[in-house]
Amino acid sequence: MRGTMMDYPLTLPTILERAGKIFSRVEIVSRKPDKSIARTCYGEFYRRARRLAAALTKLGLQAGDRVASMMWNHSAHLEAFFGVPCAGGVLHTLNLRLHAHEIAGIAKHAGDRFLLIDDILLPVYEKFRSDAPFEKVIVVPHGSDAMPDGFLNYELLLADAGDDFRYPQLDENDGAAMCFTSGTTGHSKGVIYSHRALVLHSFACGLGEVFGMSHFDTVLPVAPMFHANAWGLPFACTMLGARLVLPGPSVDPESVLGLMVSERVSIACGVPTVWIAVLEALEKNPGRWKFDAPVRIVCGGTAPPLELIRRLDRYGLQIKHLWGMTETTPIGTSGGLRPHMHDWPDDEKYEIRAKQGWPAPFVEIRLMRPEGEAPWDGATSGEIEIRGPWVAASYYDSPDQAHRWTADGWFRTGDVATMDEAGYVKIVDRAKDLVKSGGEWISSVDLENTLMGHPAVKEACVVGIPHPKWQERPLAAVVLKDGAQATPEELRAFLAQSFAKWQLPDAFVFIDAIPRTSVGKFKKLALREQFANWKWES
């Protein structure tokens, strides 16, 4: 017997219509490149997103055509997140921080037809214009309306589009958005998100164990909208009617803190390096920023150091960590403390909060070792394999990557973790970043997070360097806080409180800054290359 429920498609136009009708007065705040503030609302956003869909259709957009975006976090980019897929196209958010030839190569691979771009980013576009495949370039003006020859003015296109747009027939499994991986494990690979995956992921974002987001929240996405499907935030906030604060290109700690206070942000989202910088600003200027209520910090990308969680708590910034990837839309796990844990000692609660939580509903995770699945004992590590309704089943046009999926349909993530009997996941490392010393594995993440608990250390990154006797040994690259001092002996003694002697770094180097990827993660490959010929003491 079949159920008697309607066969109702899970597509983005339903979310857009809901926002326009139910949340029309809810505010969307954008900080412009000149740091001035622009305010609109979901009602106006609804009209403009539909006008963008109409304008693209008039320009010849066909079902499945890719429309690239090179824009910062602001309301026009939000319009593209809905206008493009609601017209039947696929929005491809380009990582504008990549090298020009990488951007061109990714755009070609994706088969991008049109480009939406901020006027302030045109100098970036000029660096790869001759190699770009775009038929039409549509420029979002933030200052002058004057357009370079051959380019289209976004505002004029919308003004001429009219309000009579009708949605095309969309299937929930049609592509709606596209994002390429950050390339930390080789060449960037494309992921195409279906309407269905984005709708289901948006429901998950509203769960208390994930973002806990609702109409009563003001959300600040610090992570750029081209990173990991914008963490799903544009779709979830629009569906749930959350007030949005979009920071534009200014995401220095002072600017972020200023927005958090002035706009009374209740949820802010970004990678750990953002919050490390925010903490440093708070500690340098105690009393400058005052929060009316605690702010939930959703942190992803890499595991936040336990000491970062502890110290931000003092200022009312409460980190909740999640784990995910571009391939998982991106939520894979999230969580926090369970009810019976609230009376635990503080140190035990912080240990739990530093973990990555448990799998989100409808997401399944297993940890695999060469001999089979690892037990849920909190100690035995294995590579995370994952499956679920918003997990990629393949990469776009990359048949050479088929090995990333198992014969029974699980995605091999390359992340190594443990899982305890309650389902809490703790990331140990990327498989390629584990240090293999004398046949034993050493977690670079654990060493880094402990080092960043030292009062003199601002940031630390640990990499494995070839060693003539032990195959590899850990080297720690350390950035000290302004005016602080520490010696290798002092840092080694600090780590010795938590690690066995053989796990301790054999070398410490003090540097001014740790190289970062385009999305703010530590770039370990650059450090491994820099210190590849390190002369170990005999």
N, C-alpha and C positions, 0 to 999 in steps of 0.2 A: 504493500500500500504506500502510495506517495502522499506527501503532505499537501495541504490545501492552500499554502502560501503563494503569494504573487511571485512571479519571476521578474524581480525588479533589478535593473542593472546598477552596479556600483560604479558610477562615473562621476567625474569632477563637476559637470554642470549642476548636479543636485546640490553640491556643497556651495557653489557660487550663488545659486538661487536662494538657498537658505540664508547666506550672509546678507544678501541684498534685501531680503524681506524681514528677517527676524532681528538682525543686528545692524541695521542701516545707520544708527546713530553712534555706534561704537567707534572710537577714535583710532586712527592710524597716524603715528608720529614719525616723521622722517627728518634726519639731520642732513642738510645739504652739504656739498663739498666746501662751501664757505663757512660752515658750522652754524648757519642760520637754521631755524626750525620751521618745517612745513607741516601743517595739520590737515588731514582729510578724514574720511570716515568710510565705513564699509559700504554705505549706500552709494557714495561717489565712486569708490573702487569698483563696485559691481557694474556701474554704468560704463566706466572706462575700460574694464576688462572685456566687456561685450563689444565695445567699439573697436578695441584692438583686434578681437576675433573677426569682426566684420571687415576691418581694414586689410588684414592679412588675406582674407578670402578674396577681396577685390584685387589684391596684388597677384593672385593666382595660386595661393597655397592649396595644395592637394593633401588628401588623407595620408598621414604618415610622413609628410615632409618635415625635415628638421629645421628648426629656427634656433640659431645660437644666440646666447646672451653674453655680453661682457659688461656687467653692471655691478655696482656696489649694492649694499642693502638699503633699499628705499622703496617707496610706494609704487613707482613705475615698474620695478623689477617684480614686485608682488603681482601687479597686473599681468605681467608676462607669464607668471606661473599658472595663471588660469586662462588668460586670453588665447594663448597658443594651443594648449590641449583641447580647450572647448571649441576651437575651430577645426579640430581633427589633426592638428600638427603635434610635433614632439619638441618640447623645449629642451635644448641642450645648453646647460650652463657651463661656459668655458672658464677654466681656471686662469684668470688674468695675471696671476703671479708667476706663471711658467715662462720659460724663455720663448721668444717670438717664434722660433722655428718649431718648437714643440706645440704651440697653440695652432699653428698652421697645419701641422701634421695630424693633430687630433681632429680639427675641423674637416680635413679631407677624408679621414677615415670614417667620420660620422656621416659624411655626405650632407653637411649643412648647406642649406639653400639661401636662407636670409640671416642677417645679423642685426640684433638690437644692441646698441652700445651707448654708454654715457659719453657726452661730448668731451669730458676731461680725460677719457681713455683713448681718444683718437690718435694721440702720439704713439701709443702702444700698437694700435692697429696698423699704423703706417709702417712699422718695422717688418710686418709680414704681409702687407697688402698684396704684393705681387704674387705671393704664393697662396693666397686665400681663395676658396671656391665660391664665395658668396655672390649671388646674383644681384641682391639689393642690400644696401646698408641703411638702417634706420637709426637715426641719432636722437637720443633723449637729451634735450637742451637743459642745462642747469644755469646758464647765464644768458648769453645772446641767442636769439633765434636764428641767426645767420648760419647757414649750412655750407660746408664745402661743396664744390661742384660734384654732381652725381649722387649726392646723399639725400635721403628723405628725412623730413622733420617729423618726429614722433607725434608732437602735439598737433601739427596740422593734419596728419593722417587721421588722428582720432576725431578731430573737429569735423572732418569731411565724411566720417564713416556712417553717421546716423545711428538711430536707436532701434532699428527694425531687424536686428540680427536674429536668425533662427539657427539653433544648434543642429549640426549634422547628425545623422544616425551614428551613434558610437557604441561599440562593444566594450564591455568592461575589461576585456583582455587586450584591447588596443594599447599601443604605446602612448604614454602621455608625457614622460620626461626622460631625460637621458643624462648620465653623468659618467665621467671617466675616473678611474681610480687615480690616486695621487702618484702612482708609479714607484712606490717605495720597494716593491719586489720585482722590478723590471719595467717593461714598457707599460704605459697606461692602457687599461682595457675598458671598453664601454659597457655600461649596464643600462638597460631600458626598463623603466618602471611602468607597469600597466596602471590603468585607472583603478582597477580592482585592488591592486597592491597598495596604492596610495590611500584609498579610502579606508581599507582595513588598518593600515598603519596609523592613520589619523585617529581612529577609534582607540587604538592602543595608547596613543599619546595622552589621552584624557584619563587613563587609569592612574590611581594614586601611586601604584608601585613603579610607574614609568615617569612621565612628566607631572602627573597630577594636575593637569592644566584644565581651566574652565573659563567661562564667561566672566568670572570674578577676578581674573588675573590680568596683570600687565606684563607682557613678555618682551624681553630684550635679547634678540639673537645676535650675539657678538660674533659667533662663527660666520664666515662669509657665506652668502647664499649659493656659491658655487661648490661648497664643500659638502660631500656626502649627502647629496639630495637636500641640502639646506636643513639637514637633520629632520626633515619632514615638517618643520615648523610652519612654513607658509600655508600648507594644506590643513594642518591641525588647528592652528589659530583661527583660520577662516571658518572652519566647520564649527568650532566651539565658541566663536565670538569673543575670543580673548583680545584685549587691547594690545596693539603692537607698537613697539618703539624700535625703529630701524636706524642704526647708527651711522649709515653712510661710510665713507672711507676712513673716518677718524676713530680708531679703536685703541689709542694709547690709553694707559690706565687712568689718567686724569679725566679724559673725555668720557670713558666708560663709567667711572664713578659719578661724574657730574650728571649724566643722564639717569643713572640709577636713582640718585637722590631727587633730582628735579621732577622726574616723571613717575616717582613712586613705584618703581619696578618691583614686582613680586617674584618673577622667575627670570633668570639670566642664563644664557647657554654659551659655552665656549670651551676651548681646549685648556689643559692645565697651564701651559705657558702664559695664557692670558691672566689666569688667577694668581700665578706666581708674581707677575708684574703688578697686579692690583694689590696684593698683600704688601709688597715692598712700598708702594705709594701710601698705603694706610699706615704702615709702621713709621714711615718718614714724617708723616703729617697727622699725628693722632689728634682727633677732634675736628679735623677739617670737614669730613663727610659724616653726616649723621643720618641713620636710617630709622624711619618711623616704625618699621616692623621688620622681622627677619626676612631675608631674601633667600629663596631657594636657588642654589647654583647647580645647574645640570652640567656635568663635566664629562667629556668624552674625548676620544682621540688616543690618549694613552692614560695609564693609571696615575691618578694624582697621588703625590706623596702623603703619607699619613699625617706628617707634621703640618702640611699645608691645610688639610682639613681641620686639624686642631686649632691652628692659629687664626684661620678665617672665622671660626666660630665666635671668637672673642669680639668680632665686629658685627656679628649678626648675619654673616654670610655662610649659609649652611650647604655644604657640598653634598650632592647626591651623584654618584658615579653611575654611568651606563657604559656598556660595551656594544660595539657594532662596527659595521663596515659600509663602504659604498655599496657592496653587494647585498647588504641586508636592509637597505632603505632608510636609516641604518640601524634601527633598534634590534638588538639581539638579546641583551640582558639588562635588567635594572632591578632595583629593590631598595635595600636599606634595612633598618632595624624592624624586627617583628615584635608584636605586642609583648611577648614574654621577656624580651631583652631590655626593656626600658629601665628595669631596676638593676641591671648589671653594672659592675664597676666601669668607670669611664674608659679605662684603657681597653677593656674587652669590647665596649661599644665602638670605639674608634677602629679597632681591628676589623669589625664587621663592616663598618662604613667604608673602609678602604678597599673592600672587595667589590666585585663588579655586579653583585646581585645574582638573581636567578633568572632563568629563561622567561621571556615575555610570553603571555598566552598565545598558543598556537605555534610557538617557536620551540623546536626540539633541538637539543644539543647532546652530543656524545663526545667523549675524549678518547682518542684512538692512539694506541701504541703498536709497534710492529707485531707484538704477540696477540693483539686484540684490544677490546674496549677496557679502559682503565676503570677501576672501582671508584665509587663516590666515597672516598675516605679522607679527603682534604689534604692528602699527602702525595699520592701517585699522580704524576703529570702525564698529559697526553695532548695531542693536537686537537683543537676544537673542530668538529665537523657539525654542520648545522643545516636544518631544512625548515621550511615554513612557507606561508602564503605570500610573504613579502621578501623572500630570499631568492636571489637570481638562480635560474636553472642553466644559464649559459652566459657567455660574453657575446657582445655584438660583433659579428663577422671576425671571430678569432678561433678558428677550428684547432689551432695549435695549443689552445688552452683547455681542451676537453678533459685533460688529466686532472684538472682542479675539482672535478666531480667524481664521486665514487660510482661504481656500477649500480648501486641501489639508490642513487639520487641524492646523496649528501654532498654539501659544498665543503671542500677542504680549505680552511681559512688561513692556515699558516701560523695561527696563534697557539701558543702552548699554555695550558692552564691546569689547575686542580679544581675539583668539585667536591664539596663535603656532602654528608648524608642529607642535609636539608636543601641541597641544590644550589648553594652559593658557589659561584664561579670566582676563582682568583687567577688573573692572568699572571703567568710566570714570565713570559717573554714572547717575542716573535721567534719562530723556529730558527730563523737565520741569525738572530741576535744572541741566542744562548752561547755562552762561552764553554767550549769543550776542553777541559784541562785534565790530561792524564787519564782520559776515559770517563771522567765525571763531568756532569753538567753544572754550570754556575749561572744563576739568574742575574742578568745585568739590571733588570727592573728593580729587584729587591735591593741590590746594592745602591742604586741611584736614589731610590726613595728614602733609604736610611741615611745616606749622605746628606740629603737635603733637609734632614732634621737637625743637622749640626748648626749651631747658632751663627757660624761665620759663613756658611755656604748658601749662595743664592740658587745656583743650579749645578747639576752634576750629570754626566753622561758616561756610562761604562761600556767599553767595547773590548772584544777579544782580539789580541794581537798575536801573530805567529811567534812561537817560542821553540827554540831548538830541542828542548827536552820534553816539554809538557804539551806539545802541539799548539796550544793557545794558553795565554794567561790574560787576566783582566787588567786593563789600564783605565784609570778614572780621570776624565777631563773635568776640571772643577772651575766654576766661576764664583769668586768670593763676593760678598756684599761690599758695598762702598765703605772703605775705611777699615774693613775687617782683615784679620790675618789668621792664617792656619798653616801648619807644616804637614808634610806627608805623614810623619810619625804620629802627629796628633790625630789626623783623620783615620789612620789605620787603627789606632787604639780605640777610637770611637766606634768603628765598625766591629772591632773584635768583641764588643759586648753582645753582638747579635749573630755573628758569623764564625764558622770554624776557620782556623788559620789558613787552610788551603784554599778557602773561598775568597780571601782578602785580595784586593788589587795589589799587584807587585810594583806598580808605578802610579804616581799621581802627577798630572801636569796642570798647571794653573794658566787659564786662558781668559781672554777678555769677553768672549761670547761663544756660545755653542752654535754651530751651524744648524739652520732649521730648514725644513721642507716648506713648500709653498703654502701649506695649511698650518704651520706653526709647530709641527712635531720635530723632535731632535733628529738631525740627519746623521745617523750613525755611519753610513757609508762614507761620508766625507771625512769623519774622524778616523775610520779604519784606514783610509787611503793616506791621510796625513801622517799617521804614525806607523805605517806598515813596516818601515825599516827601523823600528825602535831597537836600540842596543840594550839588551837586558844585562843586568849585572850578573856575573858568573858566581 
